[in-house]
């Protein structure tokens, strides 16, 4: 990989402003910086606040979690980050995918390669603790993205992207691609099996709405659900339909997403990162110039980091991410 020296404008990047409301979220003089590149496929970024703050992100094909901090070389944080063997590797993307932290600040991993949700023990041992490996006795497909609710419940998606032949792979044990909830006590609940390729996932600032994006060319939608008092979901509806956008813009599918403090959704999709109001209105797009997989807020909360194909990028915002 190579690190960009200084604030390098990402080639082909720009801000597409479709509604004046985006000016309150993205400054007029903001631009997309490329920070480093040379990776196979970047995913799952998460900002860690300790030790001055740093970014972690997955490189699933290379089975690595990398660390980025301003002014330092990009370094390996964990390798292997996913599959550890033995025998013939099970799929196309052996590493980790989505990353998050729990209330104690511990790293929780959507472990694509090992088909599980795991927590990393970040001490001299650097071992993983599996938190969930399957549903009703059958292994997960390849957990992809994940988000904690304030009460400690973990919501995650389980598409087949880690399997060689996706839905047709003989190693696929579940006949559907689910969205799940994992309680702090270890109970796994299937929330829905009606989505074709559930991928990115987020929760509204009030904790009452779950968003799930589908990376499906036939049904490219972000769904919204009401989170019930028992943690299950109801009233599924289309929050944003990207079909017209995909027809107009070539390059990129709905993937990861994050919510800012005001409930605006920053969702990766055709062109880069779509900026959507809490009502689902498309305010504009952060065009990265490359296929963009995921994003996260970092720094003091007003920097959006983006994983885009072989690179990591960022843009400074006027809004702050949820939790800052």
C-alpha positions as CSV (number, residue, x, y, z in Angstrom):
1,X,0.0,0.0,0.0
2,X,1.0,3.6,-0.4
3,X,0.2,6.6,1.8
4,X,-0.8,9.9,0.3
5,X,1.5,12.7,1.4
6,X,-0.6,15.7,2.7
7,X,-4.1,16.6,1.6
8,X,-4.3,14.9,-1.8
9,X,-7.6,15.4,-3.7
10,X,-9.0,12.1,-4.7
11,X,-9.0,11.9,-8.5
12,X,-12.5,12.2,-10.0
13,X,-14.0,13.3,-6.6
14,X,-16.5,16.1,-6.1
15,X,-19.6,17.0,-4.1
16,X,-22.9,16.7,-5.9
17,X,-25.4,19.1,-4.2
18,X,-29.0,18.3,-5.0
19,X,-30.7,20.2,-2.2
20,X,-29.6,23.3,-0.3
21,X,-29.9,21.4,3.0
22,X,-26.6,19.6,2.2
23,X,-24.8,22.9,2.7
24,X,-25.4,22.5,6.5
25,X,-23.8,19.1,6.4
26,X,-20.9,19.4,3.9
27,X,-19.0,22.8,3.8
28,X,-18.8,24.5,0.4
29,X,-15.1,24.3,0.4
30,X,-14.9,20.6,1.4
31,X,-13.1,18.1,-0.8
32,X,-12.3,14.4,-0.7
33,X,-8.8,13.4,0.3
34,X,-7.2,10.1,-0.6
35,X,-5.2,9.0,2.5
36,X,-3.7,5.6,1.4
37,X,-4.2,3.0,-1.3
38,X,-2.9,-0.3,-2.7
39,X,-5.3,-2.5,-0.8
40,X,-7.4,-5.3,-2.3
41,X,-10.9,-4.2,-1.1
42,X,-11.3,-1.9,1.9
43,X,-14.3,-2.2,4.2
44,X,-15.7,-1.9,7.7
45,X,-14.0,1.3,9.0
46,X,-14.2,2.2,12.7
47,X,-12.7,5.1,14.6
48,X,-11.0,4.3,17.9
49,X,-10.6,7.3,20.3
50,X,-7.8,6.0,22.6
51,X,-4.1,6.8,22.1
52,X,-4.9,10.0,20.2
53,X,-7.4,8.4,17.9
54,X,-6.9,6.2,14.8
55,X,-8.8,4.4,12.1
56,X,-9.2,0.7,11.7
57,X,-10.4,-0.9,8.5
58,X,-10.7,-4.3,6.9
59,X,-9.1,-5.6,3.8
60,X,-11.2,-8.8,3.4
61,X,-9.4,-10.4,0.5
62,X,-6.0,-9.9,2.2
63,X,-7.4,-11.2,5.6
64,X,-6.1,-8.1,7.4
65,X,-7.3,-5.3,9.6
66,X,-5.1,-2.2,9.0
67,X,-4.5,0.9,11.2
68,X,-4.3,4.5,9.9
69,X,-3.2,7.5,11.8
70,X,-2.2,10.9,10.4
71,X,1.5,11.3,9.9
72,X,2.3,7.6,10.3
73,X,2.6,4.6,7.9
74,X,-0.4,2.4,7.6
75,X,0.3,-0.7,9.8
76,X,-1.1,-4.1,10.2
77,X,-3.4,-4.3,13.3
78,X,-4.5,-7.9,13.0
79,X,-3.5,-10.7,10.5
80,X,-5.2,-13.1,10.0
81,X,-8.3,-11.0,10.7
82,X,-10.6,-13.8,9.6
83,X,-10.1,-17.3,8.4
84,X,-7.3,-19.2,10.2
85,X,-7.5,-22.6,8.5
86,X,-6.8,-25.4,8.3
87,X,-7.4,-26.8,4.8
88,X,-8.9,-25.3,1.7
89,X,-10.0,-21.7,2.3
90,X,-13.8,-21.5,2.3
91,X,-14.6,-18.5,0.2
92,X,-13.6,-15.3,-1.7
93,X,-13.3,-12.9,1.2
94,X,-11.5,-14.6,4.1
95,X,-10.9,-11.6,6.3
96,X,-13.0,-9.5,8.6
97,X,-15.7,-7.1,7.2
98,X,-17.6,-4.8,9.4
99,X,-16.0,-3.5,12.7
100,X,-17.6,-1.9,15.7
101,X,-16.9,-1.5,19.4
102,X,-19.1,-2.4,22.4
103,X,-19.8,-0.3,25.4
104,X,-16.5,-1.2,27.0
105,X,-14.6,-0.1,23.8
106,X,-13.8,-3.7,22.8
107,X,-13.5,-4.5,19.1
108,X,-16.3,-6.6,17.7
109,X,-15.9,-8.1,14.3
110,X,-18.1,-9.3,11.5
111,X,-15.8,-12.3,10.9
112,X,-16.6,-13.0,7.3
113,X,-13.9,-15.7,6.9
114,X,-14.9,-17.7,10.0
115,X,-18.7,-17.1,9.5
116,X,-19.2,-15.7,13.0
117,X,-19.5,-12.6,15.2
118,X,-16.4,-12.3,17.4
119,X,-14.8,-10.0,19.9
120,X,-11.1,-9.4,19.9
121,X,-9.1,-9.7,23.1
122,X,-6.6,-6.9,22.5
123,X,-3.9,-7.9,24.9
124,X,-0.7,-10.0,24.7
125,X,-2.8,-13.0,23.4
126,X,-4.7,-11.2,20.7
127,X,-7.3,-14.0,20.6
128,X,-10.9,-13.9,19.4
129,X,-14.0,-14.8,21.5
130,X,-16.8,-16.1,19.3
131,X,-20.0,-14.4,20.3
132,X,-22.3,-16.1,17.7
133,X,-21.6,-18.7,15.1
134,X,-25.0,-19.6,13.7
135,X,-28.8,-19.9,14.0
136,X,-30.8,-22.9,15.0
137,X,-27.8,-25.2,14.7
138,X,-26.7,-24.0,11.2
139,X,-23.7,-21.8,10.5
140,X,-24.1,-18.2,9.4
141,X,-23.3,-17.4,5.8
142,X,-20.7,-14.6,6.3
143,X,-21.7,-11.9,8.7
144,X,-21.1,-8.6,6.9
145,X,-22.0,-5.4,8.9
146,X,-23.0,-4.8,12.5
147,X,-24.2,-2.0,14.9
148,X,-24.8,-1.9,18.6
149,X,-28.0,-0.4,20.1
150,X,-27.7,1.6,23.4
151,X,-28.9,-1.4,25.5
152,X,-26.1,-3.6,24.2
153,X,-28.0,-5.5,21.6
154,X,-26.0,-6.1,18.4
155,X,-27.8,-6.0,15.1
156,X,-26.0,-7.6,12.1
157,X,-26.5,-8.7,8.5
158,X,-25.6,-12.1,7.0
159,X,-25.4,-12.2,3.2
160,X,-23.4,-14.9,1.3
161,X,-20.6,-12.7,0.0
162,X,-17.9,-14.7,1.9
163,X,-18.9,-17.9,0.1
164,X,-17.3,-18.8,-3.2
165,X,-20.6,-19.5,-5.0
166,X,-22.8,-17.1,-3.0
167,X,-26.3,-18.5,-2.6
168,X,-25.4,-21.6,-4.7
169,X,-22.4,-22.5,-2.5
170,X,-22.7,-26.1,-1.1
171,X,-21.3,-24.8,2.2
172,X,-24.3,-22.5,2.7
173,X,-26.3,-24.0,5.5
174,X,-29.1,-21.4,5.9
175,X,-31.6,-21.2,3.0
176,X,-31.9,-17.4,3.4
177,X,-29.8,-14.3,4.0
178,X,-30.9,-12.9,7.4
179,X,-30.7,-9.9,9.6
180,X,-30.2,-10.8,13.3
181,X,-30.1,-9.5,16.8
182,X,-27.5,-10.8,19.3
183,X,-28.2,-9.9,23.0
184,X,-25.4,-9.4,25.6
185,X,-26.4,-12.8,27.1
186,X,-25.7,-14.5,23.7
187,X,-29.2,-15.1,22.4
188,X,-29.5,-14.9,18.6
189,X,-32.9,-13.8,17.1
190,X,-33.7,-13.8,13.4
191,X,-35.3,-10.5,12.7
192,X,-36.1,-10.9,9.0
193,X,-35.2,-13.4,6.2
194,X,-37.1,-11.5,3.5
195,X,-34.2,-9.4,2.2
196,X,-32.3,-10.8,-0.8
197,X,-28.8,-9.4,0.0
198,X,-28.8,-7.5,3.3
199,X,-25.6,-5.5,3.7
200,X,-25.1,-2.2,5.5
201,X,-26.9,-1.5,8.8
202,X,-27.5,1.5,11.0
203,X,-29.8,2.7,13.8
204,X,-31.4,6.1,14.2
205,X,-30.3,8.5,17.0
206,X,-33.4,7.8,19.1
207,X,-32.7,4.0,18.8
208,X,-36.1,3.4,17.4
209,X,-35.4,2.8,13.7
210,X,-33.2,0.1,12.1
211,X,-31.9,0.8,8.6
212,X,-30.7,-2.1,6.3
213,X,-29.3,-1.6,2.8
214,X,-29.6,-4.3,0.1
215,X,-26.8,-4.6,-2.4
216,X,-29.1,-6.1,-5.0
217,X,-29.3,-4.8,-8.5
218,X,-32.9,-5.9,-8.8
219,X,-33.9,-4.4,-5.5
220,X,-31.5,-1.7,-4.5
221,X,-33.2,-0.3,-1.5
222,X,-32.6,0.9,2.0
223,X,-35.2,-0.5,4.3
224,X,-36.4,1.1,7.5
225,X,-38.0,-0.9,10.4
226,X,-39.5,0.1,13.8
227,X,-37.6,-1.4,16.6
228,X,-40.0,-2.9,19.1
229,X,-39.8,-2.8,22.9
230,X,-38.5,-6.5,22.8
231,X,-35.8,-5.6,20.3
232,X,-37.5,-7.2,17.3
233,X,-38.5,-5.2,14.2
234,X,-41.8,-4.4,12.5
235,X,-43.3,-2.2,9.9
236,X,-40.7,-2.7,7.2
237,X,-40.8,0.0,4.5
238,X,-38.6,1.4,1.7
239,X,-36.7,4.3,3.1
240,X,-34.7,5.0,-0.1
241,X,-35.0,3.4,-3.6
242,X,-31.7,3.6,-5.5
243,X,-32.9,2.0,-8.7
244,X,-33.2,5.3,-10.6
245,X,-29.8,6.3,-9.4
246,X,-28.2,3.0,-10.4
247,X,-29.6,3.4,-13.9
248,X,-28.1,6.9,-14.2
249,X,-24.8,6.3,-12.3
250,X,-22.5,3.5,-13.2
251,X,-20.3,2.2,-10.4
252,X,-21.3,1.1,-6.9
253,X,-24.1,-0.6,-5.0
254,X,-25.8,0.1,-1.7
255,X,-23.4,-1.0,1.0
256,X,-22.4,0.4,4.4
257,X,-23.9,3.4,6.1
258,X,-23.6,5.6,9.2
259,X,-25.9,8.1,10.9
260,X,-25.0,11.6,12.0
261,X,-26.2,13.2,15.3
262,X,-29.3,14.7,13.5
263,X,-30.4,11.4,11.9
264,X,-29.1,12.1,8.4
265,X,-27.9,8.9,6.8
266,X,-24.5,8.7,5.0
267,X,-24.9,5.6,2.8
268,X,-22.5,4.2,0.3
269,X,-24.0,3.7,-3.1
270,X,-23.8,4.6,-6.8
271,X,-21.2,7.3,-7.2
272,X,-19.8,7.3,-3.6
273,X,-21.6,8.3,-0.4
274,X,-25.3,9.3,-0.6
275,X,-26.4,11.9,1.9
276,X,-30.0,11.2,2.9
277,X,-32.2,13.3,5.2
278,X,-34.1,11.6,8.1
279,X,-37.1,11.5,5.8
280,X,-35.1,9.7,3.0
281,X,-34.6,12.6,0.7
282,X,-31.5,12.5,-1.4
283,X,-29.6,15.7,-0.5
284,X,-26.5,15.0,-2.5
285,X,-23.6,12.7,-3.0
286,X,-20.0,12.7,-1.9
287,X,-18.6,11.5,-5.2
288,X,-15.3,9.6,-4.4
289,X,-14.3,8.7,-7.9
290,X,-14.3,5.0,-7.1
291,X,-16.6,2.2,-5.9
292,X,-17.2,2.9,-2.2
293,X,-18.0,0.2,0.3
294,X,-18.4,1.8,3.7
295,X,-17.8,4.9,5.9
296,X,-17.5,6.1,9.5
297,X,-17.2,9.3,11.4
298,X,-13.9,10.0,13.2
299,X,-11.6,12.6,14.7
300,X,-13.8,15.0,16.7
301,X,-16.8,13.5,14.9
302,X,-16.8,15.9,12.0
303,X,-14.6,13.9,9.6
304,X,-16.2,11.2,7.4
305,X,-13.7,8.4,6.6
306,X,-14.6,6.2,3.5
307,X,-13.3,2.9,2.3
308,X,-13.3,3.1,-1.5
309,X,-12.1,0.0,-3.5
310,X,-8.3,-0.1,-3.0
311,X,-8.1,3.1,-0.9
312,X,-9.2,5.0,2.2
313,X,-10.4,8.5,1.9
314,X,-12.0,11.3,4.1
315,X,-13.9,14.5,3.9
316,X,-14.5,17.1,6.6
317,X,-18.1,17.8,7.5
318,X,-20.1,20.4,9.3
319,X,-22.2,17.8,11.1
320,X,-20.9,15.3,13.6
321,X,-21.4,11.5,13.7
322,X,-23.7,10.0,16.2
323,X,-22.0,9.5,19.5
324,X,-19.6,12.4,19.3
